[in-house]
Amino acid sequence: MSDRYQVATLTEMELPPLPERPRWATVRYQLGINAFGINAWTADEAGREIIEEHDELGRRAGKHEELYLVVKGSATFTVDGRQSMRRPARSSSSATRPQGARRSPRSRRPRGW
């Protein structure tokens, strides 16, 4: 490991799992990223809610834009009531704008499938 950079897998960054919850990797903290926020969430079963439905307008909201990236498996993203299914590689990202858009990602195929 170098003082100038860090390398880690998502598995190495994951916190201990909580019952009935997707696994969370604190990518920003683990890699010392300060310019923007980044986390990784992993579901082990299809249909699992990955992040609860939310927008970025509420009192405790960060009022930021979000980017969701499917690395393995597939997920359904619901943004302002419209569903979109995403898989890794060619069609893997789903960006949400504006801040008021309600969003709710849900796993379709857990990793390893």
C-alpha positions as CSV (number, residue, x, y, z in Angstrom):
1,M,0.0,0.0,0.0
2,S,1.2,3.5,-0.8
3,D,0.8,6.7,1.1
4,R,-0.4,8.3,-2.2
5,Y,-3.2,5.9,-3.0
6,Q,-5.4,3.1,-1.6
7,V,-6.8,0.0,-3.2
8,A,-9.7,-2.0,-1.7
9,T,-12.5,-4.3,-2.8
10,L,-16.1,-3.7,-1.9
11,T,-16.0,-6.8,0.3
12,E,-13.0,-5.4,2.2
13,M,-14.9,-2.1,2.9
14,E,-18.2,-3.7,4.0
15,L,-19.3,-3.1,7.5
16,P,-20.7,-6.2,9.4
17,P,-24.1,-7.1,8.1
18,L,-27.3,-6.2,10.0
19,P,-30.2,-8.7,9.9
20,E,-32.7,-8.0,7.1
21,R,-30.6,-5.2,5.6
22,P,-28.4,-4.9,2.6
23,R,-24.6,-4.7,3.3
24,W,-23.0,-1.2,3.3
25,A,-19.5,-0.4,2.3
26,T,-18.2,3.0,3.5
27,V,-16.2,3.7,0.3
28,R,-15.6,7.4,1.1
29,Y,-14.3,6.8,4.5
30,Q,-12.2,3.7,3.6
31,L,-10.5,5.4,0.7
32,G,-10.2,8.9,2.3
33,I,-12.3,10.6,-0.3
34,N,-13.3,14.2,0.7
35,A,-14.4,15.8,-2.6
36,F,-17.8,13.9,-2.8
37,G,-19.8,11.2,-1.1
38,I,-19.7,7.6,-2.2
39,N,-21.0,4.4,-0.6
40,A,-21.8,0.9,-1.8
41,W,-24.8,-1.1,-0.9
42,T,-25.2,-4.8,-1.7
43,A,-28.3,-7.0,-1.6
44,D,-28.2,-10.7,-1.2
45,E,-31.7,-11.5,-2.4
46,A,-34.0,-10.3,-5.2
47,G,-36.6,-7.8,-4.2
48,R,-34.7,-6.4,-1.2
49,E,-35.0,-2.6,-0.8
50,I,-31.5,-1.2,-1.0
51,I,-32.1,2.4,0.0
52,E,-35.5,3.6,1.4
53,E,-37.5,5.9,-0.9
54,H,-36.4,9.5,-0.4
55,D,-35.7,12.9,-2.0
56,E,-33.2,15.5,-1.2
57,L,-35.5,18.3,-0.1
58,G,-36.4,17.4,3.5
59,R,-35.0,19.0,6.6
60,R,-32.3,16.4,7.1
61,A,-31.6,15.9,3.3
62,G,-28.2,16.8,1.9
63,K,-29.8,18.5,-1.1
64,H,-27.3,16.8,-3.4
65,E,-27.6,14.8,-6.7
66,E,-27.1,11.1,-6.6
67,L,-25.6,8.5,-9.0
68,Y,-26.6,4.8,-8.7
69,L,-24.3,2.2,-10.4
70,V,-25.1,-1.5,-10.7
71,V,-21.9,-3.5,-10.6
72,K,-23.3,-7.0,-10.5
73,G,-26.8,-8.5,-10.7
74,S,-29.6,-6.1,-11.6
75,A,-31.8,-3.5,-10.0
76,T,-35.0,-1.6,-10.5
77,F,-34.9,2.1,-10.0
78,T,-38.1,4.0,-9.3
79,V,-37.7,7.8,-9.8
80,D,-40.8,10.0,-9.5
81,G,-43.0,6.9,-10.0
82,R,-41.3,5.7,-13.2
83,Q,-39.5,2.3,-13.0
84,S,-36.3,1.6,-14.9
85,M,-34.4,-1.8,-14.8
86,R,-30.6,-1.6,-14.9
87,R,-27.8,-4.2,-15.3
88,P,-24.1,-3.9,-15.1
89,A,-21.9,-2.7,-18.0
90,R,-23.6,-1.0,-20.9
91,S,-26.7,0.4,-19.1
92,S,-25.4,0.4,-15.5
93,S,-26.0,3.9,-14.1
94,S,-29.1,5.8,-13.1
95,A,-28.6,9.5,-12.2
96,T,-31.3,11.3,-10.3
97,R,-32.1,14.9,-10.8
98,P,-33.5,17.2,-9.6
99,Q,-33.3,17.1,-5.8
100,G,-37.0,16.7,-5.5
101,A,-37.2,13.5,-7.5
102,R,-38.4,10.7,-5.2
103,R,-36.1,7.6,-5.7
104,S,-36.1,4.1,-4.5
105,P,-33.6,1.4,-5.8
106,R,-34.5,-2.3,-5.3
107,S,-32.4,-5.3,-6.2
108,R,-33.7,-7.7,-9.0
109,R,-30.8,-10.1,-9.0
110,P,-28.4,-10.3,-6.1
111,R,-24.7,-10.3,-6.7
112,G,-23.3,-13.7,-7.7
113,W,-26.1,-14.5,-10.1
